[in-house]
Amino acid sequence: MTAPRKGAGKAGEDVRTTRVPRGVRATAAAVTGVVTVGALAAVAVLGDQWAQSWTGAEQQAVAAGTRTVGVQPADATLVCPTPVALPDGADVGDQQFDATPVPTTSGLGAFVLGGAEDGARTTALGGKESEELATGEAAAAWQGGVDATRVLRATPVADEPFRAAGTMGSVTTQGDLRGLGAGACTAPSTSQWLVGGSTEVGSTATLTVQNPSEQPATVALDVYGPGGPVALGGQGTFTVAPHEQVTTRLESVAPEQGRLAVNVRAAGARVNASLQTQAIDGLLPAGVDLLTAGASPRESLAVGAVRSRGEAVDDPHAPRLRLLAPGEKDGTARVTVYGPSGPVVLRGADEVELEAGAVTDVPLGGLPDGWYTMVVDADVPVVGAARTDQPGRQPDDSVVDGTPYDVAWSAAQPVHASDGAGPAGQLAVPGGVRTGLTLAAVSPDRGPDADPEGTAGVTVRVYDASGAEIGSEDVELTAGVTTPVALEDVVAEGTAPAGVSVDRADGGSADLALTWAAVLRADDGTDDSGALLAAAAPTAAVTTPGAVEVRTVDAG
């Protein structure tokens, strides 16, 4: 372990009721692994002898009509984005200007900690084609090539932090899809927000909705643009069959939207959603990425892994922050910028006016070169993300002149109050990319005249595809400063990371919240190292309860 360092470095519920004769109470319970519903009125049938054998705490629970019952957690599921692919019908024209002159290489990284390593596996969306994760002394991990949707499945251990993560990445070195598209695997839910992309001429936005469950899902889309909510008519509602996925070209249902945000709502079953964004500028590739769900609407958000190359204020390729207040009220947001040397005053971001339902971009040009974290505080719930453009160059034998760009969208994360300890999250690493982290300690006082104070320590641990820990580093974070950490500096030369965990260390300022994100880089075959760029958010650790409260119900 290296010495601590300070500052910059490299960068549902299922209920079954039994009908019994009048006057008799029956216990009816169905367990889904998370929620249990039942009855304890069987005391009336079995007599007092049973009740008298209980402890005082149990008798008090009966008096209150409830009792704690242990349950075995069910499998947890993380569904990964579909690999990057050219939309149907997009590859047309002269062979000299082939949209896909080279194949796309896609890989998945999967990673499990927290006592759930045994039996962890990846499968196809339907549960078949199972691939066991390698279980090592410290973790379970897997890296490999993929050509379709994969699902990470593992069984949590009751009352222990469950730490699982997956990341899918696709690399294309030439053509319209030139770029690194990467996205985190996410848990199914009934509502997911994806912020980023465009449907203007030259841009595509392909939405994929996946249903990993045994029940059909009815999905409704809410699409927002610069002018507010976009009317989709009947094209905004569809059904996704069990273990299937549905793809929608948003430029067909919501054309000419220069700024996009999408809410995917589901009924009947929980779903996952991802958005592939791709653009061309004439004949030049203008970036590709995979967007996965960010934080749901809330009044405080953090967006990490934002890169400035020192662009001018009016540079169209300067980074930008995208915000949406999806409710019915207009609002105001304030953006606090944490840079490599501390807070930075960003003119025009101190008071950002938000029109309800309208997607707003906040330009971030004028920032000095470096990595940044944006913290957003608003008086209405908002969603958000940030975009970074990465310039490259054409191959020597290219018949097209100009500068190609790749694009990285970084999804917003919640800003949680900190208790000064506890796990901070984990992230899987797909093979063939170089990975760095950007970490920041967020002060609770983010007013215009605030001066962040204090430090927070974290421990970064890195694991390989065999599940072995291959390196660790203690990092001291100063409040208001974004600190980059390159994983290649944490591990020995020649070793390849497959997963990384970040944990809060003891000590430091307990009121500082921690936020971090990952930066992924790949080469494009030219002399520009790391010319392809993507960002990924970590997966938070969650604790699965090993017991639930049951209560009396009258089924008579």
KESE-313005 format. One line per 2 residues: their letters; for each residue x, y, z of C-alpha. Coordinates in Angstrom, 2 decimals, padded with zeros to 5 digits. Example, Ala and Ser with C-alpha at 12.3 -4.5 7.8 and 13.67 -1.06 7.14 Angstrom:
BEGIN
AS = 012.30/-004.50/007.80; 013.67/-001.06/007.14;
This chain:
BEGIN
MT = 000.00/000.00/000.00; 001.35/003.40/-000.91;
AP = 001.38/006.38/001.37; -001.64/008.68/001.41;
RK = -001.50/011.42/-001.14; -003.25/014.73/-001.43;
GA = -004.26/016.68/-004.51; -004.08/015.74/-008.15;
GK = -002.79/012.62/-009.82; -003.39/011.02/-013.20;
AG = -006.12/010.84/-014.57; -043.51/-006.16/-005.72;
ED = -045.32/-007.61/-003.79; -047.14/-010.95/-004.39;
VR = -050.00/-011.78/-002.01; -051.92/-015.06/-001.96;
TT = -055.03/-015.21/000.24; -056.56/-018.47/001.46;
RV = -060.33/-018.41/001.98; -061.30/-020.27/005.19;
PR = -064.58/-020.75/007.12; -065.95/-017.68/008.82;
GV = -064.45/-017.04/012.24; -061.14/-018.76/011.49;
RA = -058.06/-016.68/010.79; -055.47/-018.06/008.39;
TA = -051.90/-017.11/007.78; -051.17/-016.22/004.20;
AA = -047.74/-015.21/003.16; -045.82/-015.05/-000.07;
VT = -042.14/-014.15/-000.07; -040.40/-012.34/-002.94;
GV = -037.07/-012.01/-001.11; -037.75/-008.43/-000.10;
VT = -041.36/-008.13/001.06; -043.41/-010.57/003.17;
VG = -047.08/-010.28/004.10; -048.64/-012.64/006.67;
AL = -050.57/-013.22/009.88; -049.85/-014.14/013.46;
AA = -053.45/-014.65/014.53; -052.80/-018.41/014.48;
VA = -052.41/-017.92/018.24; -056.19/-018.00/018.34;
VL = -056.10/-021.51/016.83; -053.00/-023.05/018.48;
GD = -053.61/-021.68/021.97; -051.65/-019.81/024.60;
QW = -049.01/-022.48/025.13; -047.24/-021.45/021.91;
AQ = -047.44/-017.76/022.78; -046.08/-018.33/026.29;
SW = -042.92/-019.90/024.83; -042.01/-016.64/023.12;
TG = -039.61/-014.08/024.52; -040.78/-010.80/025.97;
AE = -039.85/-008.98/022.75; -041.83/-011.50/020.71;
QQ = -044.85/-011.15/022.98; -044.67/-007.38/022.57;
AV = -044.60/-007.86/018.81; -047.67/-010.07/018.96;
AA = -049.45/-007.48/021.08; -048.68/-005.01/018.31;
GT = -049.88/-007.48/015.69; -046.41/-007.96/014.10;
RT = -043.46/-010.30/014.31; -040.04/-010.42/012.66;
VG = -039.52/-013.34/010.28; -036.24/-014.26/008.60;
VQ = -036.12/-014.45/004.79; -033.58/-015.61/002.24;
PA = -032.68/-012.84/-000.26; -033.55/-013.55/-003.87;
DA = -031.17/-013.12/-006.78; -030.21/-009.55/-007.60;
TL = -030.09/-008.60/-011.27; -028.12/-005.93/-013.14;
VC = -028.92/-005.60/-016.85; -026.18/-004.29/-019.13;
PT = -026.56/-002.02/-022.17; -026.71/-003.55/-025.62;
PV = -023.37/-003.28/-027.49; -022.97/-000.34/-029.86;
AL = -024.21/-001.00/-033.39; -025.02/001.11/-036.42;
PD = -028.80/001.72/-036.67; -030.59/-000.23/-039.37;
GA = -030.44/001.55/-042.73; -027.60/003.90/-041.77;
DV = -024.84/002.17/-043.74; -025.49/003.43/-047.28;
GD = -023.49/005.24/-049.96; -020.16/004.92/-051.73;
QQ = -017.92/002.11/-050.49; -015.08/004.64/-050.28;
FD = -017.02/006.32/-047.47; -018.16/003.11/-045.76;
AT = -019.89/003.89/-042.46; -018.42/000.76/-040.88;
PV = -014.94/000.16/-042.39; -013.80/-001.71/-039.26;
PT = -015.74/-003.96/-036.85; -016.84/-002.86/-033.40;
TS = -015.28/-004.75/-030.49; -017.49/-005.04/-027.38;
GL = -016.58/-006.36/-023.95; -018.13/-006.73/-020.53;
GA = -016.63/-006.43/-017.08; -018.53/-007.94/-014.12;
FV = -017.52/-007.71/-010.50; -019.04/-008.86/-007.17;
LG = -018.01/-008.23/-003.56; -019.84/-008.45/-000.24;
GA = -020.22/-012.18/000.43; -022.15/-012.87/-002.77;
ED = -019.26/-014.14/-004.86; -020.30/-017.82/-004.93;
GA = -022.64/-018.51/-007.82; -022.33/-015.04/-009.36;
RT = -022.75/-015.29/-013.12; -023.59/-013.51/-016.32;
TA = -026.38/-014.76/-018.57; -028.30/-013.82/-021.68;
LG = -031.44/-011.72/-021.17; -033.53/-014.90/-020.98;
GK = -031.32/-016.45/-018.30; -029.48/-018.93/-020.54;
ES = -025.86/-019.01/-021.76; -024.61/-018.76/-018.20;
EE = -020.99/-017.81/-017.51; -019.70/-018.18/-013.94;
LA = -017.57/-015.39/-012.51; -014.13/-016.43/-011.33;
TG = -014.08/-016.48/-007.53; -010.86/-015.36/-005.92;
EA = -009.75/-014.59/-002.40; -011.13/-011.05/-002.49;
AA = -013.90/-010.92/-005.12; -015.63/-012.57/-008.04;
AW = -014.90/-011.09/-011.46; -015.23/-011.70/-015.19;
QG = -014.06/-010.04/-018.38; -014.91/-011.15/-021.87;
GV = -016.20/-010.26/-025.30; -019.95/-009.92/-025.88;
DA = -022.18/-009.43/-028.91; -025.60/-009.14/-027.24;
TR = -027.28/-008.05/-024.01; -025.87/-009.66/-020.87;
VL = -027.25/-009.81/-017.34; -025.26/-010.00/-014.09;
RA = -026.94/-012.21/-011.48; -025.83/-012.81/-007.88;
TP = -027.46/-013.71/-004.56; -026.94/-011.16/-001.76;
VA = -026.12/-012.23/001.77; -028.71/-011.07/004.28;
DE = -027.77/-007.99/006.32; -024.42/-007.58/004.55;
PF = -023.55/-004.88/001.99; -024.16/-006.27/-001.49;
RA = -021.59/-004.90/-003.91; -022.00/-005.81/-007.56;
AG = -021.23/-003.88/-010.73; -021.01/-004.40/-014.44;
TM = -019.81/-002.19/-017.31; -020.26/-002.79/-021.03;
GS = -017.90/-001.09/-023.47; -017.73/-000.95/-027.27;
VT = -014.71/000.33/-029.22; -014.78/001.35/-032.91;
TQ = -011.61/002.90/-034.31; -012.93/004.23/-037.66;
GD = -016.15/005.08/-039.43; -019.38/006.64/-038.28;
LR = -019.25/004.70/-035.01; -015.72/005.82/-034.17;
GL = -015.58/006.14/-030.42; -015.77/004.38/-027.08;
GA = -019.34/003.78/-025.91; -019.59/002.50/-022.35;
GA = -022.38/002.22/-019.80; -022.94/000.69/-016.39;
CT = -025.25/-002.28/-015.85; -028.25/-001.16/-013.80;
AP = -030.99/-002.70/-011.67; -034.49/-002.94/-013.20;
ST = -036.96/-000.30/-012.04; -040.32/001.24/-012.87;
SQ = -038.81/004.63/-013.78; -035.46/005.50/-015.34;
WL = -034.09/008.87/-016.51; -031.61/009.16/-019.38;
VG = -030.18/012.61/-020.09; -028.13/013.34/-023.21;
GS = -028.03/013.07/-026.95; -029.81/014.77/-029.82;
TE = -032.08/014.00/-032.78; -030.96/016.86/-035.01;
VG = -029.83/016.13/-038.57; -026.64/014.08/-038.41;
ST = -027.47/012.65/-034.98; -029.17/009.42/-033.93;
AT = -030.53/008.40/-030.53; -031.46/004.73/-030.23;
LT = -033.38/003.76/-027.10; -033.35/000.13/-025.96;
VQ = -035.75/-001.09/-023.24; -035.15/-004.54/-021.78;
NP = -037.45/-006.71/-019.66; -035.51/-009.34/-017.65;
SE = -038.61/-010.52/-015.73; -041.19/-013.28/-016.20;
QP = -044.04/-010.80/-016.77; -044.76/-008.46/-019.71;
AT = -044.11/-004.77/-019.14; -046.14/-001.86/-020.48;
VA = -043.74/000.99/-021.16; -044.50/004.69/-021.58;
LD = -041.94/007.24/-022.79; -041.74/010.88/-021.79;
VY = -039.35/012.76/-024.09; -038.24/016.31/-023.31;
GP = -036.53/018.77/-025.64; -035.50/022.44/-025.67;
GG = -039.12/023.51/-026.14; -040.56/021.26/-023.43;
PV = -042.27/017.86/-023.50; -042.46/016.31/-026.97;
AL = -045.83/014.90/-028.13; -045.27/011.26/-029.11;
GG = -048.87/010.12/-029.58; -049.28/006.35/-029.78;
QG = -045.57/005.89/-030.47; -044.77/006.63/-026.84;
TF = -046.37/003.45/-025.44; -045.47/-000.16/-026.17;
TV = -045.19/-003.60/-024.55; -041.97/-005.47/-023.86;
AP = -042.42/-009.23/-023.58; -040.64/-011.22/-020.84;
HE = -036.91/-011.67/-021.52; -037.12/-009.47/-024.61;
QV = -036.04/-005.96/-025.60; -037.55/-003.25/-027.80;
TT = -035.54/-000.66/-029.72; -036.90/002.78/-030.68;
RL = -035.24/005.34/-032.97; -036.00/008.61/-031.18;
ES = -035.19/010.65/-034.27; -038.27/009.00/-035.81;
VA = -040.67/009.74/-032.94; -039.11/013.00/-031.66;
PE = -037.16/014.57/-034.55; -035.12/017.79/-034.54;
QG = -034.53/017.94/-030.79; -031.14/019.51/-030.17;
RL = -031.21/018.53/-026.51; -032.78/015.34/-025.14;
AV = -033.89/013.86/-021.84; -036.02/010.70/-021.62;
NV = -038.07/009.18/-018.81; -038.87/005.48/-019.28;
RA = -041.85/004.40/-017.14; -042.99/000.80/-016.78;
AG = -046.02/-001.03/-015.35; -046.44/-004.77/-014.88;
AR = -042.70/-005.44/-014.59; -039.49/-003.56/-013.95;
VN = -037.33/-002.74/-016.96; -033.93/-001.37/-017.91;
AS = -033.19/001.30/-020.48; -030.12/002.59/-022.31;
LQ = -029.62/005.19/-025.04; -027.02/004.92/-027.80;
TQ = -026.09/008.36/-029.11; -024.11/008.83/-032.31;
AI = -023.40/011.79/-034.58; -021.52/012.72/-037.75;
DG = -020.44/016.17/-038.90; -020.60/015.92/-042.67;
LL = -018.30/012.97/-043.27; -016.49/013.27/-039.93;
PA = -017.42/011.08/-036.97; -018.66/013.27/-034.11;
GV = -018.83/010.79/-031.26; -020.70/007.80/-029.91;
DL = -021.70/006.84/-026.37; -024.00/004.64/-024.30;
LT = -026.17/006.42/-021.75; -027.64/004.56/-018.79;
AG = -029.95/005.77/-016.05; -028.78/008.56/-013.78;
AS = -030.27/009.92/-010.57; -034.02/010.43/-010.41;
PR = -035.34/014.00/-010.01; -034.02/015.64/-006.84;
ES = -032.82/019.02/-005.64; -029.11/018.15/-005.28;
LA = -027.01/016.31/-007.86; -023.33/015.72/-008.59;
VG = -021.75/015.04/-011.98; -018.15/013.83/-012.11;
AV = -015.61/012.96/-014.82; -016.04/016.27/-016.69;
RS = -012.94/017.24/-018.68; -011.95/020.72/-019.78;
RG = -009.09/021.17/-022.21; -009.06/024.91/-021.60;
EA = -011.58/025.66/-024.37; -012.77/029.20/-024.88;
VD = -016.14/030.29/-023.56; -017.72/030.17/-027.03;
DP = -016.05/026.93/-028.21; -018.81/024.53/-029.38;
HA = -016.69/021.60/-028.17; -016.33/022.95/-024.62;
PR = -017.93/020.72/-021.98; -021.55/021.41/-021.09;
LR = -023.95/020.55/-018.31; -027.49/019.48/-019.24;
LL = -030.36/020.06/-016.79; -034.11/019.43/-016.80;
AP = -036.77/020.33/-014.24; -039.44/017.79/-015.28;
GE = -042.16/019.01/-012.94; -044.78/021.70/-013.46;
KD = -042.87/024.54/-011.78; -040.06/026.70/-013.12;
GT = -037.00/026.87/-010.94; -033.48/028.12/-010.41;
AR = -030.33/026.03/-010.13; -026.88/026.96/-008.85;
VT = -023.83/025.06/-010.11; -020.80/024.67/-007.85;
VY = -017.66/023.76/-009.78; -014.91/021.73/-008.08;
GP = -011.67/021.76/-010.07; -008.17/020.34/-009.63;
SG = -007.19/023.31/-007.46; -010.49/023.92/-005.67;
PV = -013.79/025.70/-006.35; -013.98/027.68/-009.57;
VL = -016.34/030.58/-010.22; -018.25/029.87/-013.43;
RG = -019.89/033.00/-014.74; -023.51/032.41/-015.72;
AD = -023.83/029.24/-013.65; -024.39/030.95/-010.31;
EV = -028.07/031.37/-011.23; -029.41/029.10/-014.01;
EL = -033.06/029.66/-014.82; -034.95/026.43/-015.53;
EA = -038.22/026.38/-017.45; -040.43/023.48/-016.40;
GA = -040.15/020.63/-018.91; -037.51/022.33/-021.09;
VT = -034.01/020.87/-021.45; -031.29/023.44/-020.74;
DV = -027.58/023.26/-021.54; -025.12/025.21/-019.39;
PL = -021.87/025.90/-021.31; -018.70/025.22/-019.33;
GG = -016.19/026.90/-021.61; -013.50/029.04/-020.02;
LP = -012.42/026.52/-017.39; -008.69/025.80/-017.06;
DG = -007.43/022.43/-018.26; -008.27/019.57/-015.88;
WY = -010.93/017.27/-014.46; -014.01/018.71/-012.79;
TM = -017.00/017.78/-010.64; -020.25/019.76/-010.92;
VV = -022.62/019.96/-007.95; -026.13/021.22/-008.74;
DA = -028.48/022.65/-006.12; -031.96/023.66/-007.30;
DV = -035.21/024.80/-005.70; -037.15/022.22/-007.77;
PV = -036.32/018.56/-008.52; -033.97/018.20/-011.50;
VG = -032.17/015.54/-013.54; -028.90/016.06/-015.32;
AA = -025.72/014.92/-017.06; -022.58/016.47/-018.51;
RT = -020.90/016.08/-021.89; -017.20/016.09/-022.73;
DQ = -015.87/016.21/-026.31; -012.53/014.53/-027.04;
PG = -010.71/015.53/-030.29; -008.76/013.02/-032.34;
RQ = -007.28/012.82/-035.81; -007.96/010.94/-038.98;
PD = -005.81/007.95/-040.00; -002.97/008.72/-042.39;
DS = -004.76/006.99/-045.27; -008.05/008.81/-044.73;
VV = -009.65/010.55/-047.72; -011.47/012.97/-045.41;
DG = -009.86/016.01/-043.81; -010.82/017.47/-040.45;
TP = -010.89/016.62/-036.76; -013.02/013.70/-035.57;
YD = -014.45/013.84/-032.06; -015.58/011.33/-029.51;
VA = -018.10/012.21/-026.80; -018.51/011.10/-023.20;
WS = -021.75/011.63/-021.26; -021.47/011.47/-017.47;
AA = -024.77/010.83/-015.64; -025.72/012.74/-012.50;
QP = -025.58/011.00/-009.13; -027.34/011.79/-005.85;
VH = -025.55/013.86/-003.25; -026.03/011.96/-000.02;
AS = -025.42/013.20/003.48; -022.36/011.37/004.82;
DG = -021.89/009.66/008.15; -018.13/009.70/007.71;
AG = -017.79/005.95/007.09; -019.15/003.04/005.10;
PA = -018.75/001.71/001.58; -018.82/004.25/-001.20;
GQ = -019.39/002.04/-004.23; -017.79/-000.16/-006.85;
LA = -017.28/-000.29/-010.60; -016.43/-003.04/-013.09;
VP = -013.89/-002.50/-015.86; -014.31/-004.01/-019.35;
GG = -011.20/-005.39/-020.98; -009.10/-003.36/-023.40;
VR = -009.56/000.06/-021.80; -007.54/002.21/-019.44;
TG = -009.41/003.47/-016.40; -009.08/006.44/-014.08;
LT = -011.24/007.87/-011.33; -012.23/011.41/-010.43;
LA = -013.08/011.82/-006.76; -014.41/014.81/-004.83;
AV = -015.41/015.56/-001.24; -018.56/017.68/-001.34;
SP = -019.09/020.27/001.37; -022.61/020.71/002.82;
DR = -022.16/024.47/002.52; -022.27/025.36/-001.16;
GP = -023.44/028.93/-001.02; -021.90/031.59/-003.30;
DA = -019.55/032.75/-000.56; -018.79/029.29/000.87;
DP = -015.20/028.28/001.53; -015.07/024.44/001.73;
EG = -013.07/023.12/004.64; -011.86/019.73/005.82;
TA = -010.59/016.50/004.31; -011.92/012.99/003.77;
GV = -009.87/009.84/003.30; -010.77/007.03/000.92;
TV = -009.22/003.68/000.04; -009.15/002.60/-003.60;
RV = -008.82/-001.16/-004.11; -008.31/-002.79/-007.51;
YD = -009.09/-006.40/-008.47; -008.23/-008.52/-011.50;
AS = -010.34/-010.97/-013.52; -009.39/-013.85/-011.19;
GA = -010.90/-012.06/-008.19; -007.57/-011.23/-006.58;
EI = -006.78/-007.81/-005.10; -003.89/-006.45/-007.15;
GS = -003.40/-003.04/-005.61; -004.69/-000.41/-003.22;
ED = -004.07/003.22/-002.46; -005.13/005.59/000.30;
VE = -006.14/008.99/-001.04; -006.83/012.11/000.97;
LT = -009.50/014.33/-000.57; -009.65/018.03/000.17;
AG = -013.12/019.56/000.30; -013.96/021.31/-002.97;
VT = -011.15/019.70/-004.99; -011.52/017.10/-007.76;
TP = -008.73/014.52/-007.45; -007.95/012.16/-010.36;
VA = -006.48/008.69/-009.77; -005.19/006.49/-012.60;
LE = -005.61/002.79/-011.84; -002.40/002.02/-013.72;
DV = -000.61/003.92/-010.93; -002.24/001.72/-008.28;
VA = -001.42/-001.71/-009.73; 001.81/-003.34/-010.82;
EG = 002.87/-002.99/-014.41; 001.44/-005.72/-016.61;
TA = -001.66/-006.36/-014.50; -005.13/-005.53/-015.81;
PA = -007.93/-004.20/-013.55; -011.35/-005.88/-013.75;
GV = -012.99/-004.06/-010.86; -012.44/-001.24/-008.40;
SV = -013.99/-000.38/-005.06; -013.85/002.91/-003.18;
DR = -014.43/002.99/000.58; -014.58/005.82/003.04;
AD = -011.73/005.69/005.52; -012.02/006.48/009.22;
GG = -011.38/010.01/010.36; -011.62/013.24/008.41;
SA = -014.59/015.56/008.26; -017.76/013.52/008.76;
DL = -020.01/016.12/007.12; -018.29/015.82/003.73;
AL = -020.10/013.69/001.13; -018.13/011.62/-001.37;
TW = -018.83/011.51/-005.10; -016.79/009.82/-007.82;
AA = -016.95/008.58/-011.40; -014.77/006.62/-013.79;
VL = -013.03/007.76/-016.96; -012.47/005.07/-019.61;
RA = -010.03/005.51/-022.49; -009.15/003.48/-025.58;
DD = -006.83/003.96/-028.56; -008.07/004.53/-032.11;
GT = -005.09/003.17/-034.03; -003.40/006.55/-034.51;
DD = -000.50/008.00/-032.55; -002.93/009.83/-030.24;
SG = -003.02/007.69/-027.11; -006.40/007.46/-025.40;
AL = -008.22/009.36/-028.15; -011.51/007.55/-027.41;
LA = -013.30/008.55/-024.21; -016.25/007.44/-022.06;
AA = -017.45/007.98/-018.50; -019.21/005.58/-016.13;
AP = -020.88/006.02/-012.75; -020.24/003.57/-009.91;
TA = -022.86/001.26/-008.44; -023.72/001.97/-004.82;
AV = -023.51/-000.75/-002.18; -026.89/-001.82/-000.79;
TT = -027.82/-003.96/002.20; -030.48/-006.62/001.73;
PG = -032.52/-007.20/004.90; -032.53/-010.72/006.30;
AV = -035.84/-010.28/008.09; -039.19/-008.62/007.54;
EV = -042.11/-007.61/009.69; -045.31/-009.64/009.29;
RT = -048.71/-008.61/010.61; -052.14/-010.02/011.28;
VD = -054.69/-010.07/008.48; -058.28/-011.29/008.59;
AG = -058.93/-013.60/005.65; -062.40/-014.65/006.86;
